[in-house]
Amino acid sequence: MRIDVARFVQETGLDLADVALTVSWTSSTTDMTEAAPAAKFDPSGMAMVDTTLVGERLSGTLSLRSTISLVRPSVGRGVGVATVPGSVLAERIQRVVLESRSSMFPVHEIDFSHTRLSPTASWHLETSTDLTAPFYGTFRVLINKRDRELRTAVARGAKDRRQQALLDELQAGVAALLLELALHLRAELAEREEWPPDSVGDVLARTVAASPLHVVAPSSAVDLADLRTQISGAVRKLGRGRIFQ
């Protein structure tokens, strides 16, 4: 990060040595927050943070927070000048959606025969139409334990061609279902310009925005096949599922 030293001193009333660049990150699914060591600014106004994030601790949406913060008490300053260490003078938050090749949702294995779900189905996506609910707390993929082949494919580790094909099929199916749900809720999604970060409304709105589709959910069975074909093409264009070679 680079700051204009003269303007910084003029606008904050602080010395460059009083502040530092801090970087922290939070995973939406685990709520774990970690941070890199603070970096001081050099006389030219430059500061750099070089850190490694542990992938095993991250999933869902990663929020990266960068701040210019006061790191030592400021005494003898005028009214309105920050004095308490930890005071944030500037902040920037970037959000990055993380996903694996198999699914962008939490995955759980259960025996469908012990539930209301069809015992011969391979998977089921739990959803919610509560647009303010946390997405990664309400959406998850359930894998039927009776489908041993799919269970093995979803497990971590190297995949053979058939296992990768099963994962591609699962990914495409989940992505298509998510897009179709977003189309059904398009009117409700349009009621707000912004939804809370990582909420159901936020993810579905971004899904619609990223899709090349310009149609709404069909009102009759006549248009259902055409919509499904368009959704299939949109999912592949978004890079989900099996890609043409």
Secondary structure, DSSP 8 states (H G I E B T S, - for coil): -B--HHHHHHHH---GGGEEEEEEEEETTT--EEE---EE--TTSB--------GGG--SEEEEEEEEEE-S---S--TT---STT-EEEEEEEEEE---SS-SS-EEEE-GGGSSS-TT-SEEEE----TTSBHHHH-EEEEETT-HHHHHHHSSS---HHHHHHHHHHHHHHHHHHHHHHHHTHHHHTT-S---TTBHHHHHHHHHHHS-------SSGGGHHHHHHHHHHHHHHTT-S----
